Amino acid sequence: MNKIKMKKLHSILTIAAALVVSVVPVAANLSAHHSFSVFNMELDATITGTVKHVDWTNPHIWIWIDVENEEGGVDTWGLEGMSPNYLARRGWTKDTLAVGDEITATIRPMKDGLHGGMFMSTTLADGTRLTMGGATR
């Protein structure tokens, strides 16, 4: 091979190596973002409480619920849902759950026992069933 071809090959390999080095960490972060490893995916739990706040934000909504504990106090539970875009295409709005709504939610609880989990479903007082797949009557 002549010097020009060697320099060209070296440049291509250098660029390829730089791309691999920059893409691998990004791919790892993206897969970590969608990991369910913090939730016990083999267990459905039920909690009952009052909606304290709903964060209708990307990348996932958060539903904050005040749940009475065994000591007579209140624990605030954080429940992660799907993205606002995903839910909006399935009939949800930012006002679907309102502050003060009494709900019983089915969740996938945190593995570490903290007060939180992945929101799966609930039924509102008017009979509307809400799931991460959408609102249904």
N, CA, C and O atoms as a DFTB+ gen file, in Angstrom:
548 C
 N C O
     1  1       0.835      -1.183       0.000
     2  2       0.000       0.000       0.000
     3  2       0.879       1.245       0.000
     4  3       1.933       1.280       0.634
     5  1       0.431       2.247      -0.711
     6  2       1.215       3.474      -0.719
     7  2       0.848       4.348       0.478
     8  3      -0.121       4.071       1.185
     9  1       1.621       5.395       0.696
    10  2       1.444       6.259       1.871
    11  2       0.086       6.948       1.889
    12  3      -0.503       7.109       2.958
    13  1      -0.413       7.349       0.755
    14  2      -1.700       8.040       0.691
    15  2      -2.822       7.106       1.123
    16  3      -3.684       7.500       1.909
    17  1      -2.822       5.880       0.623
    18  2      -3.844       4.910       1.009
    19  2      -3.738       4.574       2.491
    20  3      -4.760       4.409       3.157
    21  1      -2.530       4.470       3.017
    22  2      -2.335       4.184       4.442
    23  2      -2.883       5.316       5.309
    24  3      -3.533       5.059       6.322
    25  1      -2.624       6.575       4.917
    26  2      -3.131       7.729       5.669
    27  2      -4.656       7.744       5.637
    28  3      -5.301       8.016       6.649
    29  1      -5.224       7.452       4.475
    30  2      -6.681       7.432       4.328
    31  2      -7.282       6.335       5.212
    32  3      -8.268       6.575       5.910
    33  1      -6.708       5.157       5.187
    34  2      -7.174       4.051       6.024
    35  2      -7.049       4.407       7.503
    36  3      -7.954       4.130       8.291
    37  1      -5.945       5.011       7.871
    38  2      -5.732       5.425       9.264
    39  2      -6.791       6.444       9.694
    40  3      -7.306       6.373      10.810
    41  1      -7.111       7.383       8.814
    42  2      -8.139       8.387       9.118
    43  2      -9.505       7.728       9.308
    44  3     -10.241       8.059      10.238
    45  1      -9.832       6.797       8.421
    46  2     -11.132       6.105       8.522
    47  2     -11.208       5.311       9.822
    48  3     -12.228       5.358      10.510
    49  1     -10.165       4.596      10.165
    50  2     -10.155       3.816      11.405
    51  2     -10.225       4.720      12.634
    52  3     -10.883       4.375      13.615
    53  1      -9.567       5.854      12.595
    54  2      -9.613       6.800      13.713
    55  2     -11.028       7.337      13.904
    56  3     -11.521       7.421      15.029
    57  1     -11.676       7.697      12.804
    58  2     -13.059       8.196      12.883
    59  2     -13.990       7.102      13.390
    60  3     -14.849       7.365      14.231
    61  1     -13.834       5.891      12.895
    62  2     -14.671       4.768      13.337
    63  2     -14.490       4.508      14.825
    64  3     -15.468       4.278      15.536
    65  1     -13.263       4.542      15.297
    66  2     -12.994       4.328      16.728
    67  2     -13.617       5.433      17.562
    68  3     -14.174       5.166      18.627
    69  1     -13.530       6.677      17.089
    70  2     -14.124       7.805      17.819
    71  2     -15.643       7.658      17.901
    72  3     -16.242       7.947      18.937
    73  1     -16.258       7.212      16.816
    74  2     -17.712       6.999      16.828
    75  2     -18.112       5.913      17.813
    76  3     -19.070       6.084      18.567
    77  1     -17.402       4.815      17.818
    78  2     -17.704       3.720      18.753
    79  2     -17.578       4.206      20.189
    80  3     -18.438       3.929      21.026
    81  1     -16.503       4.932      20.468
    82  2     -16.270       5.417      21.834
    83  2     -17.363       6.388      22.263
    84  3     -17.719       6.412      23.441
    85  1     -17.904       7.185      21.353
    86  2     -18.936       8.152      21.731
    87  2     -20.343       7.557      21.725
    88  3     -21.201       8.028      22.471
    89  1     -20.604       6.544      20.914
    90  2     -21.948       5.963      20.815
    91  2     -22.232       4.966      21.937
    92  3     -23.360       4.920      22.429
    93  1     -21.275       4.185      22.347
    94  2     -21.504       3.157      23.366
    95  2     -22.035       3.746      24.675
    96  3     -23.014       3.215      25.200
    97  1     -21.444       4.821      25.238
    98  2     -22.005       5.372      26.477
    99  2     -23.423       5.913      26.302
   100  3     -24.246       5.784      27.209
   101  1     -23.716       6.508      25.163
   102  2     -25.067       7.021      24.910
   103  2     -26.063       5.868      24.850
   104  3     -27.144       5.956      25.433
   105  1     -25.722       4.812      24.168
   106  2     -26.606       3.645      24.072
   107  2     -26.838       3.030      25.449
   108  3     -27.950       2.601      25.758
   109  1     -25.812       2.986      26.264
   110  2     -25.952       2.436      27.616
   111  2     -26.902       3.290      28.442
   112  3     -27.726       2.757      29.184
   113  1     -26.796       4.611      28.321
   114  2     -27.697       5.502      29.061
   115  2     -29.130       5.366      28.586
   116  3     -30.051       5.388      29.402
   117  1     -29.340       5.225      27.282
   118  2     -30.696       5.069      26.769
   119  2     -31.330       3.785      27.274
   120  3     -32.503       3.784      27.647
   121  1     -30.591       2.713      27.293
   122  2     -31.169       1.462      27.780
   123  2     -31.405       1.540      29.288
   124  3     -32.365       0.953      29.787
   125  1     -30.569       2.238      30.005
   126  2     -30.772       2.390      31.450
   127  2     -32.014       3.222      31.732
   128  3     -32.721       2.970      32.708
   129  1     -32.289       4.221      30.877
   130  2     -33.455       5.076      31.058
   131  2     -34.740       4.257      31.038
   132  3     -35.674       4.560      31.781
   133  1     -34.802       3.243      30.214
   134  2     -36.011       2.446      30.103
   135  2     -35.938       1.134      30.885
   136  3     -36.660       0.184      30.582
   137  1     -35.091       1.090      31.858
   138  2     -34.957      -0.107      32.673
   139  2     -36.073      -0.163      33.716
   140  3     -36.451       0.857      34.294
   141  1     -36.584      -1.347      33.942
   142  2     -37.589      -1.558      34.985
   143  2     -36.956      -2.227      36.199
   144  3     -37.667      -2.751      37.056
   145  1     -35.643      -2.215      36.279
   146  2     -34.943      -2.974      37.304
   147  2     -35.247      -2.513      38.731
   148  3     -35.065      -3.293      39.666
   149  1     -35.697      -1.292      38.925
   150  2     -35.999      -0.825      40.286
   151  2     -37.359      -1.302      40.778
   152  3     -37.646      -1.238      41.973
   153  1     -38.200      -1.782      39.858
   154  2     -39.544      -2.225      40.216
   155  2     -39.598      -3.749      40.329
   156  3     -38.910      -4.463      39.599
   157  1     -40.424      -4.234      41.251
   158  2     -40.667      -5.666      41.359
   159  2     -41.728      -6.021      40.316
   160  3     -42.925      -5.871      40.561
   161  1     -41.281      -6.487      39.163
   162  2     -42.183      -6.753      38.050
   163  2     -42.992      -8.037      38.226
   164  3     -43.850      -8.351      37.402
   165  1     -42.719      -8.774      39.294
   166  2     -43.446     -10.019      39.547
   167  2     -44.544      -9.829      40.586
   168  3     -45.231     -10.788      40.940
   169  1     -44.719      -8.600      41.082
   170  2     -45.678      -8.351      42.153
   171  2     -46.559      -7.163      41.820
   172  3     -46.061      -6.095      41.465
   173  1     -47.869      -7.343      41.934
   174  2     -48.811      -6.232      41.866
   175  2     -49.216      -5.916      43.299
   176  3     -49.575      -6.810      44.065
   177  1     -49.156      -4.635      43.653
   178  2     -49.586      -4.196      44.984
   179  2     -50.682      -3.156      44.792
   180  3     -50.793      -2.542      43.731
   181  1     -51.487      -2.969      45.826
   182  2     -52.570      -1.996      45.782
   183  2     -52.375      -0.991      46.902
   184  3     -52.150      -1.363      48.054
   185  1     -52.465       0.301      46.549
   186  2     -52.424       1.351      47.563
   187  2     -53.633       2.251      47.364
   188  3     -54.089       2.460      46.240
   189  1     -54.147       2.782      48.470
   190  2     -55.299       3.678      48.428
   191  2     -54.899       4.985      49.074
   192  3     -54.285       5.004      50.141
   193  1     -55.249       6.075      48.422
   194  2     -54.903       7.373      48.976
   195  2     -55.500       8.518      48.182
   196  3     -56.394       8.334      47.355
   197  1     -54.981       9.706      48.456
   198  2     -55.463      10.934      47.848
   199  2     -54.387      11.506      46.929
   200  3     -53.224      11.622      47.315
   201  1     -54.787      11.860      45.713
   202  2     -53.835      12.456      44.781
   203  2     -53.362      13.791      45.351
   204  3     -54.157      14.694      45.610
   205  1     -52.058      13.891      45.536
   206  2     -51.448      15.107      46.075
   207  2     -50.995      16.037      44.950
   208  3     -51.128      17.258      45.035
   209  1     -50.453      15.423      43.891
   210  2     -49.914      16.210      42.782
   211  2     -49.686      15.281      41.593
   212  3     -49.408      14.095      41.766
   213  1     -49.804      15.824      40.401
   214  2     -49.466      15.078      39.195
   215  2     -48.461      15.912      38.410
   216  3     -48.739      17.055      38.048
   217  1     -47.287      15.332      38.148
   218  2     -46.283      15.976      37.304
   219  2     -46.481      15.467      35.887
   220  3     -46.081      14.347      35.567
   221  1     -47.097      16.279      35.036
   222  2     -47.358      15.920      33.643
   223  2     -46.168      16.406      32.818
   224  3     -46.260      17.395      32.091
   225  1     -45.056      15.694      32.946
   226  2     -43.803      16.125      32.334
   227  2     -43.112      14.969      31.636
   228  3     -43.346      13.801      31.946
   229  1     -42.256      15.321      30.688
   230  2     -41.416      14.317      30.040
   231  2     -40.208      14.028      30.905
   232  3     -39.769      14.924      31.625
   233  1     -39.650      12.843      30.878
   234  2     -40.005      11.771      29.947
   235  2     -41.147      10.894      30.457
   236  3     -41.704      10.117      29.682
   237  1     -41.515      10.996      31.743
   238  2     -42.597      10.179      32.300
   239  2     -43.384      11.024      33.291
   240  3     -42.822      11.877      33.979
   241  1     -44.696      10.779      33.358
   242  2     -45.485      11.475      34.367
   243  2     -45.194      10.861      35.730
   244  3     -44.759       9.714      35.827
   245  1     -45.438      11.632      36.768
   246  2     -45.340      11.147      38.142
   247  2     -46.632      11.506      38.853
   248  3     -47.100      12.642      38.777
   249  1     -47.202      10.535      39.539
   250  2     -48.421      10.723      40.318
   251  2     -48.013      10.600      41.780
   252  3     -47.459       9.581      42.192
   253  1     -48.285      11.630      42.552
   254  2     -47.931      11.647      43.973
   255  2     -49.205      11.445      44.777
   256  3     -50.162      12.206      44.632
   257  1     -49.219      10.419      45.627
   258  2     -50.407      10.035      46.382
   259  2     -50.082       9.997      47.869
   260  3     -49.089       9.399      48.285
   261  1     -50.940      10.648      48.672
   262  2     -50.809      10.562      50.128
   263  2     -51.567       9.325      50.600
   264  3     -52.773       9.196      50.387
   265  1     -50.830       8.417      51.250
   266  2     -51.384       7.140      51.703
   267  2     -51.250       7.071      53.220
   268  3     -50.168       7.284      53.767
   269  1     -52.360       6.772      53.893
   270  2     -52.322       6.647      55.348
   271  2     -51.479       5.437      55.736
   272  3     -51.615       4.361      55.154
   273  1     -50.604       5.624      56.728
   274  2     -49.761       4.510      57.185
   275  2     -50.322       3.884      58.453
   276  3     -51.329       4.353      58.982
   277  1     -49.689       2.843      58.940
   278  2     -50.175       2.087      60.102
   279  2     -50.142       2.889      61.389
   280  3     -50.875       2.581      62.328
   281  1     -49.301       3.915      61.447
   282  2     -49.201       4.743      62.650
   283  2     -50.218       5.875      62.665
   284  3     -50.249       6.663      63.610
   285  1     -51.051       5.967      61.632
   286  2     -52.046       7.028      61.556
   287  2     -51.533       8.277      60.850
   288  3     -52.267       9.255      60.708
   289  1     -50.300       8.251      60.415
   290  2     -49.739       9.364      59.662
   291  2     -49.957       9.162      58.172
   292  3     -50.724       8.296      57.751
   293  1     -49.280       9.963      57.395
   294  2     -49.421       9.900      55.936
   295  2     -48.044       9.770      55.299
   296  3     -47.112      10.490      55.657
   297  1     -47.927       8.848      54.355
   298  2     -46.721       8.704      53.548
   299  2     -47.070       9.121      52.125
   300  3     -48.123       8.752      51.603
   301  1     -46.190       9.883      51.505
   302  2     -46.386      10.259      50.107
   303  2     -45.672       9.245      49.228
   304  3     -44.472       9.007      49.369
   305  1     -46.439       8.651      48.316
   306  2     -45.919       7.660      47.382
   307  2     -45.754       8.319      46.023
   308  3     -46.608       9.098      45.603
   309  1     -44.661       8.012      45.334
   310  2     -44.419       8.487      43.977
   311  2     -44.580       7.351      42.994
   312  3     -43.913       6.322      43.103
   313  1     -45.474       7.540      42.025
   314  2     -45.755       6.495      41.042
   315  2     -45.375       6.988      39.648
   316  3     -45.866       8.018      39.186
   317  1     -44.501       6.243      38.992
   318  2     -44.054       6.613      37.655
   319  2     -45.011       6.049      36.619
   320  3     -45.413       4.888      36.690
   321  1     -45.370       6.888      35.655
   322  2     -46.238       6.459      34.568
   323  2     -45.528       6.562      33.238
   324  3     -44.306       6.703      33.182
   325  1     -46.290       6.491      32.175
   326  2     -45.746       6.598      30.818
   327  2     -45.552       8.073      30.464
   328  3     -45.791       8.948      31.297
   329  1     -45.124       8.349      29.246
   330  2     -44.894       9.732      28.818
   331  2     -46.232      10.439      28.566
   332  3     -47.220       9.787      28.229
   333  1     -46.268      11.767      28.728
   334  2     -47.498      12.510      28.432
   335  2     -47.982      12.287      26.998
   336  3     -49.185      12.167      26.767
   337  1     -47.074      12.230      26.047
   338  2     -47.429      12.014      24.652
   339  2     -48.126      10.663      24.483
   340  3     -49.176      10.578      23.846
   341  1     -47.546       9.622      25.048
   342  2     -48.115       8.276      24.966
   343  2     -49.521       8.263      25.580
   344  3     -50.457       7.720      24.993
   345  1     -49.655       8.860      26.755
   346  2     -50.948       8.854      27.448
   347  2     -51.985       9.717      26.727
   348  3     -53.154       9.339      26.644
   349  1     -51.570      10.869      26.209
   350  2     -52.502      11.752      25.501
   351  2     -53.095      11.049      24.280
   352  3     -54.270      11.236      23.966
   353  1     -52.294      10.252      23.599
   354  2     -52.794       9.510      22.434
   355  2     -53.759       8.403      22.847
   356  3     -54.394       7.783      21.994
   357  1     -53.870       8.154      24.144
   358  2     -54.755       7.102      24.651
   359  2     -55.864       7.664      25.545
   360  3     -56.469       6.931      26.327
   361  1     -56.123       8.955      25.426
   362  2     -57.275       9.541      26.099
   363  2     -57.002      10.271      27.404
   364  3     -57.918      10.872      27.965
   365  1     -55.780      10.240      27.902
   366  2     -55.455      10.968      29.127
   367  2     -55.242      12.444      28.802
   368  3     -54.874      12.803      27.683
   369  1     -55.483      13.296      29.813
   370  2     -55.078      14.701      29.758
   371  2     -54.365      15.011      31.060
   372  3     -54.339      14.193      31.979
   373  1     -53.783      16.209      31.129
   374  2     -53.104      16.588      32.372
   375  2     -54.086      16.706      33.524
   376  3     -53.668      16.752      34.681
   377  1     -55.395      16.758      33.235
   378  2     -56.421      16.879      34.272
   379  2     -57.170      15.575      34.534
   380  3     -58.151      15.575      35.278
   381  1     -56.734      14.472      33.944
   382  2     -57.419      13.188      34.144
   383  2     -57.438      12.815      35.615
   384  3     -58.466      12.380      36.134
   385  1     -56.318      12.980      36.285
   386  2     -56.253      12.806      37.737
   387  2     -56.114      14.182      38.352
   388  3     -55.229      14.949      37.972
   389  1     -56.985      14.504      39.304
   390  2     -56.977      15.828      39.922
   391  2     -56.539      15.734      41.379
   392  3     -56.761      14.726      42.050
   393  1     -55.918      16.799      41.849
   394  2     -55.558      16.884      43.267
   395  2     -56.825      16.677      44.084
   396  3     -57.854      17.303      43.827
   397  1     -56.739      15.794      45.069
   398  2     -57.885      15.509      45.931
   399  2     -58.651      14.260      45.544
   400  3     -59.449      13.761      46.338
   401  1     -58.429      13.736      44.332
   402  2     -59.098      12.493      43.936
   403  2     -58.675      11.364      44.869
   404  3     -57.490      11.194      45.160
   405  1     -59.653      10.598      45.332
   406  2     -59.375       9.392      46.114
   407  2     -59.250       8.243      45.124
   408  3     -60.167       7.981      44.346
   409  1     -58.116       7.565      45.159
   410  2     -57.915       6.470      44.220
   411  2     -57.320       5.252      44.918
   412  3     -56.639       5.363      45.937
   413  1     -57.591       4.116      44.351
   414  2     -56.906       2.881      44.714
   415  2     -56.125       2.477      43.481
   416  3     -56.706       2.173      42.439
   417  1     -54.806       2.475      43.601
   418  2     -53.942       2.220      42.455
   419  2     -53.298       0.850      42.549
   420  3     -52.870       0.420      43.620
   421  1     -53.235       0.180      41.428
   422  2     -52.451      -1.042      41.308
   423  2     -51.091      -0.625      40.770
   424  3     -50.991       0.080      39.766
   425  1     -50.041      -1.077      41.459
   426  2     -48.685      -0.659      41.103
   427  2     -47.751      -1.863      41.087
   428  3     -48.082      -2.932      41.599
   429  1     -46.607      -1.673      40.504
   430  2     -45.473      -2.583      40.649
   431  2     -44.546      -1.874      41.632
   432  3     -43.904      -0.888      41.269
   433  1     -44.466      -2.361      42.870
   434  2     -43.731      -1.634      43.915
   435  2     -42.220      -1.614      43.687
   436  3     -41.674      -2.395      42.908
   437  1     -41.571      -0.699      44.392
   438  2     -40.115      -0.608      44.346
   439  2     -39.517      -1.845      45.001
   440  3     -40.043      -2.332      46.002
   441  1     -38.431      -2.353      44.448
   442  2     -37.758      -3.511      45.031
   443  2     -37.165      -3.203      46.400
   444  3     -37.098      -4.075      47.266
   445  1     -36.733      -1.953      46.590
   446  2     -36.071      -1.590      47.845
   447  2     -37.044      -1.239      48.967
   448  3     -36.615      -0.892      50.067
   449  1     -38.351      -1.326      48.706
   450  2     -39.349      -1.081      49.737
   451  2     -39.706       0.380      49.962
   452  3     -40.548       0.679      50.809
   453  1     -39.087       1.298      49.227
   454  2     -39.442       2.712      49.359
   455  2     -40.865       2.941      48.878
   456  3     -41.427       2.110      48.164
   457  1     -41.443       4.065      49.267
   458  2     -42.830       4.388      48.929
   459  2     -42.942       4.870      47.491
   460  3     -42.955       6.071      47.220
   461  1     -43.021       3.923      46.585
   462  2     -43.143       4.272      45.181
   463  2     -43.326       3.036      44.335
   464  3     -43.291       1.908      44.827
   465  1     -43.522       3.271      43.053
   466  2     -43.665       2.153      42.144
   467  2     -44.048       2.599      40.755
   468  3     -44.108       3.792      40.459
   469  1     -44.305       1.623      39.908
   470  2     -44.761       1.874      38.551
   471  2     -46.286       1.810      38.551
   472  3     -46.868       0.789      38.918
   473  1     -46.929       2.897      38.141
   474  2     -48.381       2.949      38.064
   475  2     -48.869       1.992      36.992
   476  3     -48.378       2.008      35.863
   477  1     -49.843       1.152      37.351
   478  2     -50.418       0.213      36.385
   479  2     -51.865       0.578      36.046
   480  3     -52.227       0.653      34.872
   481  1     -52.717       0.811      37.101
   482  2     -54.123       1.120      36.838
   483  2     -54.800       1.645      38.092
   484  3     -54.283       1.526      39.203
   485  1     -55.980       2.234      37.877
   486  2     -56.851       2.664      38.969
   487  2     -58.257       2.821      38.403
   488  3     -58.441       2.899      37.188
   489  1     -59.245       2.866      39.290
   490  2     -60.616       3.149      38.889
   491  2     -61.069       4.398      39.633
   492  3     -60.981       4.464      40.860
   493  1     -61.557       5.396      38.881
   494  2     -62.028       6.641      39.484
   495  2     -63.431       6.464      40.055
   496  3     -64.100       5.464      39.794
   497  1     -63.864       7.448      40.837
   498  2     -65.177       7.390      41.482
   499  2     -66.312       7.257      40.462
   500  3     -67.338       6.651      40.768
   501  1     -66.144       7.819      39.243
   502  2     -67.207       7.736      38.231
   503  2     -67.178       6.430      37.444
   504  3     -67.956       6.243      36.509
   505  1     -66.261       5.517      37.834
   506  2     -66.183       4.221      37.179
   507  2     -65.170       4.147      36.051
   508  3     -64.931       3.070      35.505
   509  1     -64.571       5.276      35.693
   510  2     -63.555       5.271      34.639
   511  2     -62.329       4.520      35.119
   512  3     -61.772       4.817      36.175
   513  1     -61.922       3.549      34.330
   514  2     -60.716       2.786      34.655
   515  2     -59.547       3.383      33.884
   516  3     -59.599       3.526      32.663
   517  1     -58.508       3.724      34.604
   518  2     -57.307       4.293      33.989
   519  2     -56.201       3.262      34.030
   520  3     -55.943       2.645      35.064
   521  1     -55.551       3.084      32.896
   522  2     -54.405       2.197      32.830
   523  2     -53.296       2.940      32.084
   524  3     -53.533       3.986      31.480
   525  1     -52.108       2.395      32.134
   526  2     -51.036       2.996      31.361
   527  2     -51.274       2.821      29.872
   528  3     -50.627       3.472      29.052
   529  1     -52.212       1.935      29.523
   530  2     -52.585       1.760      28.117
   531  2     -53.663       2.716      27.670
   532  3     -53.982       2.769      26.482
   533  1     -54.249       3.494      28.611
   534  2     -55.262       4.464      28.256
   535  2     -56.445       4.429      29.192
   536  3     -56.553       3.554      30.051
   537  1     -57.337       5.400      29.014
   538  2     -58.545       5.506      29.835
   539  2     -59.654       4.722      29.167
   540  3     -59.866       4.847      27.961
   541  1     -60.362       3.916      29.936
   542  2     -61.482       3.159      29.388
   543  2     -62.672       3.265      30.334
   544  3     -62.499       3.467      31.535
   545  1     -63.842       3.132      29.807
   546  2     -65.052       3.194      30.639
   547  2     -65.454       1.817      31.063
   548  3     -66.448       1.655      31.770
